[in-house]
């Protein structure tokens, strides 16, 4: 059985996946969210197999031996110490929509006011990501979005709110599929 992680990309160089990632259960709710977002744009919430992100061989894509602990509650950095980003992972990350593009798609679909997305607050002049306290901002945005969306459309509505908050904070958002055997993580599902 696979687990799915809604994950903020808090930095691209080196690739850093934020500690605020959320496990998405039940999977029926996740499919509801994915269908909604895919209807707006196929790359709005891209899915990638988690074991293909780390790489330990120039010719191979991914490494299950080098796979990080996704449930660890810490940022995951692919800086070569010890994790290296695979060439497949690099190609996936290079194709992500920018937070600004994703917010524009959500705004065009009428979700801007509903989710309290404020794209102008997330970017400085010229579209650069605000760097001041990014890690704390992402964690605060996650908590605020979870509270604001409680009771709005079930788990899919809460995940959408968190995703919108991460985008507004200047992060790309991805969905990672973790395959294999693992122990259940108590209290992580929303």
Secondary structure, DSSP 8 states (H G I E B T S, - for coil): --EEEEEEEEEETTEEE-TT-EE--SHHHHHHHHHHHHHH-TTTT-EEEGGGTB-S-TTS---STT---GGGSS-EEESSSS--B-HHHHHHHHT---HHHHHHHHHHTT-TTTTT--HHHHB-GGG-B--TTHHHHHHHHHHHHHHHTTTSSHHHHHHHHHHHHHHHTT-EEEEEEE-S-----TT---
